[in-house]
Amino acid sequence: MLNVARVVFFAYAVLLIAGGIAGYVEKTSVISLVAGVVTGLIALAAGIYLTINPTVGLVLGILAAVLAGGGMAPRYAKSKSVWPAGTVLAASVVALVVGVAAFTAPRGGTASPNPPAANR
């Protein structure tokens, strides 16, 4: 599950950073640029940290999804526009679901999937 999360977070980072740059180029929106780049870098850090410290990586990925999705949800509710609000909101939901699923999934360890039967 961590490999899936890694791919999702990297793709999500690219979308957020590209969206922030596009918002700046199209509308000269500094807020779009800063928000896209900051949340994109958080998502990028999440993908990188998944190999170093999975818990930190997943928390960062979930944080990026909540920040970007939370920022775009009101915009989408108001405008119903597919780009950027709808696209970023949908990608944020996917990143959030994958992040939470990976966070709650077993990650190995010493616990045995089939514990020995109790003494009878």
N, C-alpha and C positions, 0 to 999 in steps of 0.2 A: 504493500500500500504506500510505503514511503517513496518508491520509484514513481508511482502515479502522481503523488503530491508534488514531487520534484518537477516533473514535466509540466504539470498544471501551473505551478508557481512561476516557472520560467516563462511560459507562454503568457501568463497573466501580467508579468512584469513588462514584457515587450509591448503588450496592448496598452498598459497604463502609460508607459513612457512615450510611446508613439502618439497616443491620444492627447497627452499633455502638449507635446510639440505641435501636433496638428491644430489644437485649440489656439495655441499662440500664433501660429502662422496664419490661420484663417481669420481669427477675430482679434489678434493682438492681445489675447487674454493672458496676462501674467499669472493670474490665479490658476487657470487651467494648466499652465506650464509647471508651476510650483507643485500643485496638487498631484499632477500626473507623474512628475519626476520623483517626488518624495514617496508617494505610495508605490510607484514602480520599483524604486530602490529598496523599499522594505520587502516587497515580494521577491526581488532578486536575492536579497540577503536571506530570505526564508529558504529559497531553493539551495543556496550554498550551504547554509547551516544545517540542512537536513542530513548532510554527510558527516558533519562535525558533532552536532548535538541535536538530535531529532526533535526533542521537546522544544528547544528554543526556535528551531526552524518552523515548526508547526504553529507555535504561538505567533511568530512574526507573520506567517502567511495568513492566519486567521485575522490578525490585526489589520493587515493591508486590505483584506476583503471587507471587513467591517467599516474601515475608514472610507474606502472608495465607494462601496455600495451604499453606505449611509449618506455620503455626499451626493450621490446620483439619484437615490430613490425619490427625494422631493422634486428634483428637476424632471425626472421621468413622469412622475404623477402630474406635474403641471403641464409639460409640453407633449408627452406621448411620442417624443422623437426617438427614432431608432438609433441614430448616431448623434452624439456620443452617449447620451444618458441610458438608452435601452441596452445598448451593447455592453457598456461597462457594468450596468446593474446585473445583467444576465451572467456575465463573466465573474462578477463578484459573488453571486449566489453559487456558481459552480465551484469557485475557489474555496468558499466558506464550507460547502458541503464536503468537499474532498478533504479539506484541512481537519474538520471535526471528525470525519470518518477515520482518517489516518491517526488522529490523536487518540481516539477511543479503541482502535484496533490493537490486538496483542502485538507486541514487538519482540517477541522472543524472551529469553531469560532462562532462569533455572527451573521454572515451574514445568512440570510434566503434564502433557495434555491428557494422559491416562494415569491418574494417581493409583498407587497400589491399593488393593482392596484392604479394608480394615480387618484387623485380627478377628477371627470368628471364634 
